[in-house]
Amino acid sequence: MTNSLKGYFSKHKGDAPADVKEFKIKVLIGKGSFGKVFLVQRNNQVYAMKTIRKDLLLEKTLIEHCLLEKEVLMNTDHPFMVNMEYVFQTENRIFFIMRFVRGGELYRHLRAEKQFSEKRAKFYVMQVALAIGHLHSMNVVYRDLKPENILMDSDGYIRLTDFGLSKSLERSEDAYTFCGTPQYLAPEILAKKGHNKPVDWWTLGILTYELIVGFTPFYCGGDT
């Protein structure tokens, strides 16, 4: 595993190379299926550090998703997407060092306020649409749009994050993996007949409804 990934996860922006040991862990800020996210500090600058356990990336498709996420984060400079400054690896882990977005998840803001005005929802949705459109221009399908994957910066603008389920597809190519969050899934993913970029626009419609109403259109049961 280590040898197969060697050289793919060592990159940085700027003039000075860095090592993962230079980043001081401050606090755990999130957990995922393959690792954790920490708030870290280096030279008075704070970052979000995503750690990925190599032993959990056993399938070829998972390695491909991880590599694509690295490429998107490292090579995209878009105002409404999280980008990355450094990538490192050790024998057992891969480290993504990303810009820390201080405002937290859009999900938390929505749960606190229950629902947003149409004007405010439009403000967020326009930014998400621009980010999704940029990904599509790179032939990347996002496939995991939901409030938990949208961060708010200190100025109230959004940043799309978590590209672990993204897929690189040509226009005539389809993906067949059943993935995403159930209440946001497009019909073609549920039907398992192949999907492409339109699934992201379906999910944007679900998100728009949720921001205005307070829950997804196909929500069933429980408290909202």
SERO-4910 file (N, C-alpha, C, O; in steps of 0.05 Angstrom, whole numbers):
BEGIN
 pado doro    nc1    nc2    nc3   cac1   cac2   cac3    cc1    cc2    cc3    oc1    oc2    oc3
  Met    A     17    -24      0      0      0      0     17     25      0     13     43    -16
  Thr    A     38     26     18     55     50     20     70     55     -6     71     77    -15
  Asn    A     81     33    -18     96     37    -42     78     45    -65     87     61    -82
  Ser    A     53     35    -66     35     42    -88     26     71    -88     19     82   -108
  Leu    A     27     84    -64     19    112    -62     42    131    -61     39    155    -60
  Lys    A     67    120    -60     90    137    -57     92    157    -80     90    150   -104
  Gly    A     96    182    -73     99    203    -93     73    217   -101     74    239   -112
  Tyr    A     50    206    -94     25    218   -101     15    237    -80     -2    254    -86
  Phe    A     25    236    -56     14    252    -34     36    268    -20     38    267      5
  Ser    A     53    281    -36     74    299    -25     75    323    -42     88    323    -63
  Lys    A     62    345    -34     61    369    -50     55    393    -32     42    390    -12
  His    A     64    417    -41     58    440    -25     57    465    -43     68    464    -65
  Lys    A     45    486    -33     45    512    -47     65    530    -33     72    525    -10
  Gly    A     74    550    -47     93    569    -34    121    560    -37    127    539    -50
  Asp    A    140    575    -25    168    570    -29    180    549    -10    198    535    -17
  Ala    A    169    548     15    181    532     35    167    505     38    143    504     44
  Pro    A    182    483     34    170    456     40    163    454     69    174    469     86
  Ala    A    145    437     76    137    433    104    135    403    109    132    387     91
  Asp    A    136    396    134    133    369    143    110    368    163    104    388    176
  Val    A     96    345    164     73    343    181     80    349    210     63    358    225
  Lys    A    105    344    218    113    349    246    113    379    253    113    386    276
  Glu    A    113    396    233    112    425    238     85    435    246     82    458    254
  Phe    A     65    419    243     37    427    249     29    418    277     29    394    283
  Lys    A     23    437    294     15    431    322    -15    427    324    -30    445    317
  Ile    A    -23    403    333    -52    397    335    -64    413    359    -53    411    381
  Lys    A    -86    427    354    -99    442    375   -124    428    385   -128    426    409
  Val    A   -141    418    367   -166    406    376   -177    389    353   -173    395    329
  Leu    A   -192    368    360   -206    352    340   -232    367    332   -247    375    349
  Ile    A   -236    370    306   -260    384    297   -279    368    279   -300    377    271
  Gly    A   -271    343    273   -289    326    258   -279    298    255   -255    292    258
  Lys    A   -297    279    248   -290    251    244   -304    241    219   -326    250    212
  Gly    A   -290    224    204   -302    212    180   -297    182    179   -287    170    198
  Ser    A   -304    170    156   -302    141    154   -273    132    153   -266    110    160
  Phe    A   -255    149    143   -228    141    138   -207    156    155   -183    152    152
  Gly    A   -216    174    172   -197    189    189   -211    211    204   -235    211    209
  Lys    A   -195    231    212   -204    253    229   -195    279    218   -177    281    201
  Val    A   -207    301    227   -200    328    220   -193    344    245   -208    344    264
  Phe    A   -169    356    245   -159    371    268   -155    400    261   -148    406    238
  Leu    A   -158    418    280   -149    445    278   -120    445    285   -113    436    307
  Val    A   -102    454    267    -74    454    273    -62    482    268    -75    499    256
  Gln    A    -38    486    278    -25    512    275      4    508    266     18    490    274
  Arg    A     12    526    248     40    527    238     48    556    234     35    570    218
  Asn    A     68    565    247     78    593    244     56    613    247     53    631    230
  Asn    A     40    611    268     19    630    275     -4    629    255    -22    646    256
  Gln    A     -5    609    237    -26    606    218    -41    581    225    -29    560    230
  Val    A    -68    582    225    -84    558    231    -94    545    206   -100    559    186
  Tyr    A    -97    519    206   -107    503    184   -125    481    194   -126    476    218
  Ala    A   -140    469    176   -154    444    181   -137    421    170   -131    422    146
  Met    A   -131    402    186   -114    379    177   -132    354    176   -141    344    197
  Lys    A   -136    344    152   -151    319    149   -131    295    148   -113    295    131
  Thr    A   -135    276    165   -118    252    165   -133    229    154   -156    224    161
  Ile    A   -120    214    136   -133    191    123   -116    166    128    -92    166    122
  Arg    A   -128    146    139   -113    121    145   -110    104    119   -130     98    106
  Lys    A    -85     98    112    -80     83     88    -92     55     89   -100     44     68
  Asp    A    -92     43    112   -102     15    114   -131     13    108   -141     -9    102
  Leu    A   -146     35    108   -174     35    102   -180     39     72   -202     35     63
  Leu    A   -159     48     58   -162     52     29   -154     27     14   -135     27     -2
  Leu    A   -168      5     19   -160    -21      8   -170    -25    -20   -157    -40    -36
  Glu    A   -192    -13    -27   -203    -17    -54   -191      3    -74   -185     26    -66
  Lys    A   -187     -5    -99   -176     13   -119   -193     38   -122   -182     60   -126
  Thr    A   -220     35   -121   -237     58   -125   -233     78   -103   -235    103   -108
  Leu    A   -228     69    -78   -224     88    -56   -198    103    -59   -197    127    -53
  Ile    A   -178     90    -69   -152    104    -75   -157    125    -96   -146    147    -95
  Glu    A   -172    118   -117   -178    137   -139   -193    161   -128   -187    184   -136
  His    A   -212    157   -110   -227    179    -99   -209    197    -83   -211    222    -84
  Cys    A   -191    185    -67   -172    200    -51   -153    217    -68   -148    240    -62
  Leu    A   -144    205    -90   -126    219   -108   -141    243   -122   -130    264   -125
  Leu    A   -166    238   -130   -182    259   -142   -187    282   -123   -186    305   -130
  Glu    A   -194    275    -98   -198    295    -78   -173    312    -74   -175    337    -72
  Lys    A   -150    299    -74   -125    314    -71   -121    333    -95   -113    356    -91
  Glu    A   -127    324   -119   -123    340   -143   -142    364   -143   -134    387   -149
  Val    A   -167    360   -135   -187    381   -134   -178    402   -114   -178    426   -119
  Leu    A   -172    393    -89   -164    412    -68   -139    427    -74   -136    450    -67
  Met    A   -120    413    -86    -93    425    -90    -92    444   -114    -77    463   -113
  Asn    A   -107    438   -134   -104    452   -160   -127    471   -166   -127    484   -187
  Thr    A   -147    473   -148   -169    491   -153   -167    516   -135   -164    513   -111
  Asp    A   -169    539   -147   -169    564   -133   -195    578   -139   -197    594   -158
  His    A   -215    572   -124   -242    582   -129   -253    595   -103   -249    584    -82
  Pro    A   -266    618   -105   -275    632    -81   -295    618    -64   -299    624    -41
  Phe    A   -309    598    -76   -330    584    -61   -323    554    -57   -341    538    -53
  Met    A   -297    548    -57   -288    521    -52   -264    522    -33   -247    539    -35
  Val    A   -263    502    -15   -240    499      3   -216    491    -15   -219    473    -32
  Asn    A   -193    502    -10   -169    493    -24   -148    484     -4   -151    487     20
  Met    A   -127    473    -14   -107    460      2    -80    472     -2    -72    480    -24
  Glu    A    -65    473     20    -38    484     19    -16    463     18      5    467      5
  Tyr    A    -20    441     32      0    421     34    -12    393     34    -35    389     42
  Val    A      3    374     24     -4    345     25     21    330     34     42    334     22
  Phe    A     18    313     54     40    296     63     30    268     68      6    263     69
  Gln    A     50    250     70     43    223     78     65    212     96     88    218     93
  Thr    A     57    194    114     75    178    129     70    149    121     56    144    102
  Glu    A     82    131    135     78    103    128     49     94    131     40     77    115
  Asn    A     35    106    150      8     96    155    -15    116    148    -38    108    147
  Arg    A     -8    141    144    -29    161    140    -22    181    118      1    186    111
  Ile    A    -44    193    107    -42    215     88    -53    240    102    -73    238    116
  Phe    A    -41    263     98    -49    287    111    -55    309     90    -39    316     74
  Phe    A    -80    319     91    -88    342     75    -89    367     93   -104    367    113
  Ile    A    -73    386     87    -72    411    103    -87    433     87    -78    442     66
  Met    A   -111    440     97   -128    458     82   -133    484     97   -128    487    121
  Arg    A   -142    504     83   -149    529     95   -171    525    115   -191    511    109
  Phe    A   -169    536    139   -189    533    160   -211    553    155   -206    577    153
  Val    A   -236    544    153   -259    561    149   -273    564    176   -283    545    187
  Arg    A   -274    589    186   -280    594    214   -310    592    221   -317    589    244
  Gly    A   -328    595    201   -356    597    207   -371    572    213   -394    572    221
  Gly    A   -358    549    209   -371    523    214   -389    515    191   -391    528    170
  Glu    A   -403    492    195   -420    481    174   -446    497    170   -457    507    190
  Leu    A   -455    499    145   -481    511    140   -503    495    154   -523    507    162
  Tyr    A   -499    469    157   -518    452    171   -524    463    199   -547    464    207
  Arg    A   -503    470    214   -507    480    241   -522    506    242   -539    510    259
  His    A   -517    524    223   -532    549    221   -561    544    215   -579    558    226
  Leu    A   -566    525    196   -594    520    189   -609    507    212   -632    514    217
  Arg    A   -597    489    226   -610    476    249   -616    496    271   -636    495    285
  Ala    A   -598    515    274   -602    536    295   -625    555    288   -639    563    306
  Glu    A   -628    561    262   -648    581    254   -673    568    242   -692    582    235
  Lys    A   -672    541    239   -695    525    228   -699    528    198   -701    508    184
  Gln    A   -699    553    188   -701    557    159   -691    586    153   -690    603    170
  Phe    A   -684    590    128   -674    616    119   -695    630    101   -713    617     90
  Ser    A   -693    656     99   -710    671     81   -702    663     52   -680    654     48
  Glu    A   -720    668     33   -713    662      5   -689    678     -4   -673    668    -19
  Lys    A   -687    703      5   -664    720     -3   -638    708      7   -619    707     -8
  Arg    A   -638    699     32   -613    688     43   -607    661     30   -583    655     24
  Ala    A   -627    645     25   -623    619     12   -612    623    -16   -594    609    -25
  Lys    A   -622    643    -30   -613    649    -57   -583    657    -57   -568    649    -74
  Phe    A   -576    672    -37   -548    681    -34   -529    657    -32   -508    656    -44
  Tyr    A   -537    637    -16   -520    613    -13   -521    595    -38   -500    585    -47
  Val    A   -545    591    -49   -548    573    -71   -533    583    -96   -522    567   -110
  Met    A   -532    609   -100   -517    620   -123   -488    613   -121   -475    606   -140
  Gln    A   -477    615    -97   -449    609    -92   -443    579    -97   -424    571   -109
  Val    A   -461    562    -86   -458    533    -90   -460    527   -120   -444    510   -130
  Ala    A   -478    539   -134   -481    534   -163   -455    541   -178   -447    527   -196
  Leu    A   -443    563   -170   -417    571   -183   -395    550   -177   -379    544   -195
  Ala    A   -395    540   -153   -375    520   -146   -380    494   -161   -361    482   -171
  Ile    A   -405    486   -162   -412    461   -177   -405    464   -206   -394    446   -219
  Gly    A   -412    487   -217   -406    493   -246   -376    492   -251   -368    482   -272
  His    A   -360    501   -232   -331    500   -236   -321    471   -236   -305    464   -252
  Leu    A   -332    455   -217   -324    427   -217   -332    413   -243   -316    398   -254
  His    A   -355    419   -253   -364    407   -278   -346    416   -302   -342    400   -320
  Ser    A   -336    440   -301   -318    449   -322   -292    433   -321   -277    433   -341
  Met    A   -286    421   -298   -262    404   -295   -269    375   -300   -253    357   -296
  Asn    A   -294    370   -310   -304    342   -314   -305    326   -288   -300    302   -288
  Val    A   -312    340   -266   -315    327   -240   -344    329   -231   -355    351   -231
  Val    A   -356    306   -223   -382    306   -212   -379    304   -182   -365    287   -172
  Tyr    A   -393    322   -167   -389    324   -138   -402    301   -123   -388    287   -108
  Arg    A   -428    297   -126   -443    274   -115   -447    273    -85   -457    253    -75
  Asp    A   -441    294    -71   -446    293    -42   -454    320    -31   -445    328     -9
  Leu    A   -470    334    -46   -479    361    -37   -499    359    -15   -520    346    -18
  Lys    A   -494    372      8   -512    373     31   -501    395     50   -478    402     48
  Pro    A   -518    405     68   -509    427     85   -484    420    102   -469    439    109
  Glu    A   -480    395    108   -456    387    124   -430    391    109   -409    394    121
  Asn    A   -432    392     82   -408    395     66   -404    423     55   -389    428     36
  Ile    A   -419    442     67   -417    470     59   -408    485     84   -422    486    104
  Leu    A   -385    498     83   -375    513    105   -380    543    101   -383    553     79
  Met    A   -381    557    124   -386    587    123   -360    600    132   -349    593    153
  Asp    A   -351    620    117   -327    634    126   -335    658    144   -359    662    149
  Ser    A   -316    672    154   -321    693    174   -336    717    162   -347    733    177
  Asp    A   -337    719    135   -352    740    122   -380    732    113   -394    748    101
  Gly    A   -387    707    119   -414    698    112   -417    685     85   -439    678     76
  Tyr    A   -394    681     71   -395    667     45   -390    637     49   -380    629     71
  Ile    A   -396    621     29   -394    592     33   -369    581     20   -357    594      2
  Arg    A   -362    558     29   -339    543     17   -348    513     15   -353    500     35
  Leu    A   -348    503     -9   -354    475    -13   -331    458     -4   -308    464    -11
  Thr    A   -336    436     10   -314    419     20   -321    390     17   -343    383      9
  Asp    A   -302    372     23   -305    343     23   -312    332     -4   -335    329    -12
  Phe    A   -291    326    -19   -294    316    -47   -288    286    -48   -280    276    -70
  Gly    A   -292    272    -26   -286    244    -25   -303    226    -42   -294    204    -50
  Leu    A   -327    235    -50   -345    219    -67   -345    229    -96   -360    219   -113
  Ser    A   -328    249   -101   -328    261   -128   -317    240   -148   -303    222   -141
  Lys    A   -324    245   -173   -316    226   -195   -309    242   -220   -324    260   -227
  Ser    A   -287    235   -232   -279    248   -257   -292    233   -280   -288    209   -284
  Leu    A   -309    247   -296   -324    234   -318   -323    252   -342   -326    276   -341
  Glu    A   -320    239   -365   -323    254   -390   -353    257   -396   -370    243   -383
  Arg    A   -360    274   -415   -388    280   -420   -405    256   -427   -428    253   -418
  Ser    A   -393    238   -443   -408    214   -452   -405    191   -433   -416    169   -439
  Glu    A   -391    194   -412   -385    172   -393   -405    173   -370   -413    195   -362
  Asp    A   -412    151   -359   -430    149   -336   -416    134   -313   -399    118   -317
  Ala    A   -425    141   -289   -416    126   -265   -439    109   -255   -462    116   -260
  Tyr    A   -433     88   -241   -454     69   -232   -452     64   -202   -468     48   -192
  Thr    A   -434     76   -188   -431     72   -160   -455     84   -145   -463    106   -150
  Phe    A   -467     68   -127   -489     78   -110   -476     92    -87   -466     79    -68
  Cys    A   -478    119    -86   -464    134    -65   -479    160    -61   -495    169    -77
  Gly    A   -474    172    -37   -487    197    -30   -504    194     -5   -503    172      8
  Thr    A   -518    215      3   -535    214     26   -564    210     18   -574    223      0
  Pro    A   -578    190     30   -604    181     19   -624    202     11   -635    201    -11
  Gln    A   -629    223     28   -650    242     22   -642    261      0   -659    277     -9
  Tyr    A   -617    260     -9   -608    278    -31   -603    264    -57   -596    276    -77
  Leu    A   -607    237    -58   -600    222    -82   -618    228   -105   -642    229   -103
  Ala    A   -605    231   -129   -620    235   -153   -632    208   -163   -622    187   -156
  Pro    A   -654    209   -178   -668    185   -187   -650    166   -202   -652    141   -199
  Glu    A   -632    176   -219   -615    159   -234   -594    143   -217   -586    122   -225
  Ile    A   -587    155   -194   -570    140   -176   -586    117   -163   -576     95   -160
  Leu    A   -610    124   -155   -627    103   -142   -634     81   -162   -635     58   -154
  Ala    A   -637     88   -187   -644     68   -208   -620     51   -216   -623     31   -229
  Lys    A   -596     61   -210   -571     47   -217   -568     42   -247   -558     22   -256
  Lys    A   -577     62   -262   -575     60   -291   -554     78   -303   -552     82   -328
  Gly    A   -537     89   -286   -516    107   -295   -522    136   -290   -545    144   -294
  His    A   -503    152   -282   -508    180   -276   -483    197   -283   -461    186   -286
  Asn    A   -488    223   -286   -467    241   -293   -473    268   -279   -485    268   -258
  Lys    A   -464    290   -291   -466    316   -278   -494    325   -270   -496    339   -249
  Pro    A   -515    317   -284   -542    326   -275   -549    319   -247   -566    332   -235
  Val    A   -537    298   -235   -544    291   -207   -537    313   -188   -551    316   -168
  Asp    A   -517    329   -194   -510    351   -176   -531    373   -177   -536    386   -157
  Trp    A   -543    378   -201   -564    398   -202   -590    389   -189   -604    405   -177
  Trp    A   -596    363   -190   -618    352   -174   -614    358   -145   -632    368   -131
  Thr    A   -590    352   -135   -584    355   -107   -585    385    -99   -592    391    -76
  Leu    A   -577    402   -117   -578    431   -111   -608    439   -108   -614    457    -91
  Gly    A   -626    427   -123   -654    433   -119   -664    423    -91   -679    438    -78
  Ile    A   -655    400    -83   -661    390    -56   -651    409    -35   -665    416    -16
  Leu    A   -626    418    -38   -614    436    -19   -629    462    -18   -634    473      4
  Thr    A   -637    473    -41   -652    498    -42   -678    496    -26   -685    514    -10
  Tyr    A   -693    475    -30   -717    469    -16   -712    468     15   -726    480     31
  Glu    A   -691    454     22   -685    450     50   -678    476     64   -687    481     87
  Leu    A   -663    493     51   -655    519     63   -679    537     68   -680    551     88
  Ile    A   -699    535     51   -723    553     53   -744    541     72   -756    555     88
  Val    A   -748    515     70   -769    502     85   -760    491    112   -775    492    131
  Gly    A   -735    483    113   -724    473    138   -719    443    139   -707    433    157
  Phe    A   -729    429    118   -724    400    116   -726    392     87   -736    407     70
  Thr    A   -715    369     80   -715    361     52   -742    353     42   -759    345     58
  Pro    A   -748    355     16   -775    350      5   -784    321      9   -808    317      9
  Phe    A   -766    302     12   -774    275     15   -769    265     43   -767    241     48
  Tyr    A   -768    284     62   -765    277     90   -789    262    100   -812    269     93
  Cys    A   -785    241    117   -807    226    127   -802    218    156   -784    203    162
  Gly    A   -819    229    174   -818    220    202   -798    235    219   -778    246    209
  Gly    A   -802    235    245   -784    247    264   -787    277    266   -803    290    251
  Asp    A   -770    289    283   -770    318    286   -753    331    265   -733    319    258
  Thr    A   -760    354    255   -744    368    235   -723    385    248   -708    398    234
***
